[in-house]
Amino acid sequence: SRQIWLSPTSFERERGQKCFMLAGNGDRPALDRYGFVVDQNVRAPGQVEKDRVARIRHENERASKWQRMIAEWDVFARGSGQKKLKARIRKGIPDGVRGHVWQVSTGAMQMRSERPGLYAQLLARASEHDSQIEKDINRTMPQHIQFRGSGDGQRQLFNVGHALAVHDPRVGYNQAEAYVAAVLLTYMTEEEAFFVLAHISIQRDYGRVWMRSMEGWFEMRGTLDGLVRTKLPKLHQHLQHEGVTPDLYALSWLSTLFTKDFPFESVLRIWDIFLCEPHPKGTKILFRVVLAILKEGEREIVRMKDDVPRITEFIRQLPNTNPELQGDKLIAKALNISLKTTAISTETAVARSPKR
């Protein structure tokens, strides 16, 4: 396999896309390392460059370890190296190999090799959802340079949404899936992104969350509510009394796999675990993250009374306003919450019960 070496000048290019630079120039906006428009006056350019070089050196070291694991993937994914792989996934996958690892871990790369003409065939077929997909393009991750204006990014986003609508007709189209597709497109080609998205929708059955009937969300809502009741009983009682349901604070989080309201680095760390740990174990991180946020904010939340909008907004903004709920710290807090797959299954069964 190709050796990946992430030099300071090639780091972003190794992700298979434009080299995103922090410094703005004239009409060109300043961008962060992921391609999002930022305020270039937040920090001094010298400090930005110093931090960037240090980060890239660290990424180089970690990427070389991952490259060795990729070369012996079967040993780490199914053999004696599973524990080491799990530990490294939870530390975060280096950006330069992240898209590749997502594709291998989900089986999307294998599916694409087994069905080489599928994506082109889907693009050639008509879809009744095209007009809605087109309307949503400008509203999907507009702060990312790849999806600003009517360029290749928007065309790719449309194509992936169209292909999934044809491929998984029970789902059709939902804007939440477009946010997921957008993140994938920042790490891989549109055809590769389609196969990972199809895996999430079909093999992970997340398409039920995106269906017009929202039956998957109703189950997920019930499961989350049961977990909050079990893990955070005092907070659950308060939220129930105040009329604050998971629909108000967690629908956007979970339907978009956290892509809409979370810092991008936090999203990537969550996805590393969600996509790369075997299903259904990988799904636990979704509930753990929500529980970690609620637990961190519990002291303030229980003091808020008779103000549903205020409580809801406070919870939704915690991932952006509380540094303890971002990146490494968020993942550490989430993984520190004991949660068995059987507990999720039990709450899901209750959520599916007609009495619920």
C-alpha positions in Angstrom: 0.0 0.0 0.0 1.1 3.6 -0.6 3.2 5.1 2.2 1.5 8.2 3.6 3.8 10.9 4.9 2.3 14.1 6.1 4.7 16.9 5.5 3.7 20.5 6.6 3.0 21.4 3.0 1.2 18.2 2.0 -0.9 17.4 5.1 -4.2 18.7 3.9 -3.6 17.4 0.3 -3.2 13.9 1.7 -6.8 14.0 2.6 -7.6 14.1 -1.2 -8.8 17.6 -1.3 -7.7 21.2 -1.4 -4.9 22.4 0.8 -6.7 24.5 3.4 -4.7 27.5 4.6 -5.5 29.6 7.7 -4.4 32.9 6.3 -6.8 34.9 4.2 -5.7 36.9 1.2 -7.8 39.8 -0.2 -11.2 38.3 -1.0 -10.2 34.8 -0.1 -11.5 33.9 3.4 -9.3 32.5 6.2 -9.9 28.8 6.8 -9.2 26.4 9.6 -7.5 23.1 9.1 -10.7 21.4 8.0 -11.8 24.0 5.5 -14.2 26.1 7.5 -14.2 29.8 7.3 -12.8 31.4 10.4 -12.0 34.8 11.9 -8.3 35.3 10.9 -7.9 37.9 13.7 -8.6 35.4 16.5 -4.9 34.5 17.0 -1.6 35.9 15.8 -0.4 34.3 12.5 2.9 33.3 14.2 1.2 31.3 16.9 -1.1 29.7 14.3 1.9 28.5 12.2 3.7 27.3 15.3 0.7 25.3 16.4 0.2 24.0 12.9 3.7 22.6 12.6 3.7 21.0 16.0 0.3 19.4 15.2 1.5 18.1 11.9 4.7 16.5 13.4 2.5 14.7 15.9 0.1 13.6 13.2 3.1 12.3 11.2 4.2 10.1 14.0 0.7 8.7 14.6 0.0 8.3 10.8 3.1 6.1 10.4 1.8 3.7 13.1 -1.6 3.7 11.4 0.0 3.0 8.0 1.6 -0.1 9.5 -1.7 -1.2 10.9 -3.4 -0.7 7.5 -0.8 -2.9 5.9 -1.8 -5.7 8.3 -5.4 -4.8 8.6 -6.8 -8.4 9.1 -4.5 -8.9 12.1 -5.8 -5.7 13.8 -9.4 -5.9 12.7 -10.0 -9.6 13.3 -6.9 -11.0 14.9 -4.6 -10.5 17.9 -4.3 -6.8 17.3 -8.0 -5.9 18.0 -7.3 -4.3 21.4 -4.6 -2.1 20.0 -6.8 -1.0 17.1 -9.7 -0.2 19.4 -7.4 1.9 21.7 -6.0 3.8 18.7 -9.4 4.4 17.2 -10.5 5.9 20.5 -7.5 8.2 20.6 -8.6 9.5 17.2 -7.6 8.5 13.7 -5.0 10.7 12.0 -6.6 13.0 9.4 -4.4 11.8 6.6 -5.7 8.2 6.8 -9.2 8.9 8.3 -11.2 8.6 5.1 -9.4 5.4 4.1 -10.0 3.8 7.6 -13.6 4.7 7.6 -14.1 3.0 4.3 -12.2 -0.1 5.3 -13.8 -0.4 8.7 -17.4 -0.1 7.4 -16.8 -2.5 4.5 -17.7 0.3 2.1 -14.5 -0.1 0.2 -15.2 -3.8 -0.3 -18.8 -3.1 -1.4 -17.5 -0.5 -3.9 -15.1 -3.1 -5.4 -17.8 -5.7 -5.6 -20.3 -3.4 -7.4 -18.1 -1.1 -9.6 -20.9 0.2 -11.8 -23.5 0.8 -9.2 -22.9 4.4 -8.5 -23.0 5.5 -12.2 -26.2 3.4 -12.7 -27.9 5.2 -9.7 -26.9 8.6 -11.1 -28.5 7.7 -14.4 -31.9 6.9 -12.9 -34.5 9.5 -12.1 -35.5 10.5 -8.6 -38.6 12.4 -7.3 -36.5 13.9 -4.6 -34.1 15.9 -6.8 -35.9 19.2 -6.4 -35.7 19.0 -2.6 -32.1 17.9 -2.7 -31.3 20.9 -4.9 -33.1 23.3 -2.5 -31.1 22.1 0.5 -27.6 22.2 -1.0 -27.0 25.9 -0.2 -28.2 25.2 3.4 -25.9 22.2 4.0 -22.6 23.1 5.7 -22.4 26.5 3.9 -19.6 27.6 6.2 -17.2 25.0 4.6 -15.3 26.2 1.6 -16.0 23.1 -0.3 -19.8 23.8 -0.4 -19.8 27.5 -0.9 -21.0 28.7 -4.3 -22.1 26.5 -7.1 -18.8 24.5 -7.4 -17.8 20.9 -7.4 -18.7 20.4 -3.8 -22.4 21.2 -4.3 -22.5 19.0 -7.4 -21.0 16.1 -5.4 -23.4 16.7 -2.6 -26.4 16.6 -5.0 -25.1 13.4 -6.7 -24.6 11.5 -3.4 -28.1 12.5 -2.1 -29.6 11.5 -5.5 -27.9 8.2 -5.5 -29.0 7.3 -2.0 -32.6 8.3 -2.7 -32.6 5.9 -5.6 -30.7 3.1 -3.8 -32.7 3.2 -0.6 -36.2 4.2 -1.5 -37.6 3.6 2.0 -35.6 6.6 3.0 -35.8 8.7 -0.1 -34.2 12.0 1.1 -33.8 13.8 4.4 -31.7 16.9 4.9 -30.1 15.3 7.9 -28.4 12.7 5.7 -27.1 15.6 3.5 -25.0 16.8 6.5 -23.6 13.3 6.9 -22.8 13.2 3.2 -21.1 16.6 3.4 -18.7 15.4 6.1 -17.9 12.3 4.1 -17.2 14.4 1.0 -14.5 16.3 2.8 -12.5 13.0 3.2 -13.2 11.0 0.0 -14.6 11.1 -3.5 -18.3 11.2 -4.1 -18.5 7.6 -5.1 -16.7 6.5 -1.9 -18.9 8.8 0.1 -22.0 7.2 -1.3 -20.9 3.7 -0.3 -20.2 4.8 3.3 -23.5 6.7 3.4 -25.3 3.6 2.1 -23.6 1.5 4.8 -24.9 3.9 7.5 -28.4 4.0 6.0 -28.8 0.2 5.3 -26.3 -1.9 7.2 -26.4 0.3 10.3 -30.1 0.8 9.6 -29.8 4.5 10.3 -32.0 5.1 7.4 -35.0 4.5 9.7 -34.0 7.7 11.5 -34.2 9.5 8.2 -37.5 8.1 7.0 -40.4 10.4 6.6 -42.3 8.4 9.3 -39.3 9.0 11.7 -39.9 5.6 13.2 -36.2 5.1 13.8 -36.0 8.4 15.6 -39.0 7.6 17.8 -37.2 4.4 18.9 -34.0 6.3 19.5 -35.8 9.0 21.4 -37.4 6.3 23.7 -34.0 4.6 24.1 -32.3 7.8 25.1 -35.1 8.8 27.5 -34.8 5.4 29.2 -31.0 5.8 29.5 -31.2 9.3 30.9 -33.8 8.0 33.4 -31.4 5.2 34.5 -28.1 7.0 34.4 -29.2 10.5 35.5 -32.4 10.1 37.4 -32.5 13.5 39.1 -31.9 15.3 35.8 -34.5 13.1 34.0 -37.1 13.9 36.6 -36.4 17.7 36.3 -36.5 17.6 32.4 -39.7 15.6 32.5 -41.3 18.1 35.0 -40.2 21.0 32.8 -41.5 19.4 29.6 -38.0 19.2 27.9 -38.0 16.0 25.8 -35.1 14.6 23.7 -36.9 15.9 20.6 -36.0 19.4 21.7 -32.3 19.0 22.3 -31.2 15.7 20.7 -33.1 15.3 17.5 -30.7 17.6 15.6 -27.7 15.9 17.2 -28.6 12.3 16.5 -30.3 12.7 13.1 -27.2 14.4 11.7 -24.8 12.3 13.7 -23.8 15.5 15.5 -22.6 17.2 12.3 -24.9 20.2 12.6 -24.4 21.6 16.1 -21.0 20.3 17.2 -17.4 21.5 16.7 -16.1 19.6 13.7 -13.2 18.0 15.5 -15.6 16.6 18.1 -17.7 15.2 15.2 -14.7 13.4 13.7 -13.8 11.8 17.0 -17.3 10.6 17.5 -17.4 9.2 14.0 -14.1 7.4 14.4 -15.7 5.3 17.1 -19.2 5.1 15.5 -17.9 3.9 12.1 -14.9 1.9 13.1 -16.0 -0.1 16.1 -18.1 -3.2 15.2 -21.8 -2.7 14.9 -23.8 -2.5 17.2 -21.1 -1.6 19.7 -20.1 1.5 17.7 -23.6 2.9 18.2 -23.0 3.2 22.0 -20.8 6.3 21.5 -23.9 8.2 20.2 -25.8 7.7 23.4 -22.7 8.1 25.6 -22.0 11.5 24.1 -25.5 12.8 24.8 -25.3 11.4 28.4 -21.9 13.0 28.9 -23.2 16.4 27.8 -26.3 16.1 30.1 -24.1 14.9 33.0 -21.7 17.8 32.6 -24.5 20.4 32.5 -26.8 18.8 35.1 -25.9 21.2 37.9 -26.9 24.2 35.9 -29.9 22.6 34.2 -31.7 21.6 37.4 -31.6 25.2 38.5 -33.5 26.3 35.4 -37.3 26.4 35.9 -40.4 27.3 33.9 -38.4 28.2 30.7 -38.4 25.4 28.1 -36.7 27.5 25.4 -33.8 28.6 27.8 -33.2 25.0 29.0 -33.3 23.6 25.5 -30.9 26.2 24.1 -28.5 25.8 27.1 -28.3 22.0 26.5 -27.9 22.4 22.7 -25.1 24.9 23.1 -23.1 23.0 25.7 -20.9 21.3 23.1 -19.8 24.7 21.7 -19.6 26.7 24.9 -18.1 24.2 27.3 -14.4 23.4 26.6 -14.8 20.3 28.8 -17.2 18.9 26.1 -15.0 19.2 23.1 -12.5 16.9 21.3 -10.4 14.6 23.6 -12.2 15.7 26.7 -15.7 15.0 25.3 -14.6 11.5 24.2 -13.0 10.8 27.6 -16.1 11.8 29.4 -18.3 9.8 27.1 -16.2 6.7 27.3 -16.2 7.0 31.1 -19.9 6.4 31.2 -20.6 2.7 31.7 -23.0 1.6 29.1 -23.6 -2.0 28.0 -25.1 -2.9 24.6 -27.7 -5.0 26.4 -28.9 -1.8 28.3 -29.4 -0.1 24.9 -31.2 -3.2 23.6 -33.5 -3.3 26.7 -34.5 0.4 26.4 -35.0 0.0 22.6 -37.4 -2.9 23.2 -39.3 -0.8 25.7 -39.4 2.1 23.2 -40.8 -0.3 20.6 -43.6 -1.5 22.9 -47.1 -0.2 22.0 -47.5 0.9 25.6 -44.7 3.3 25.3 
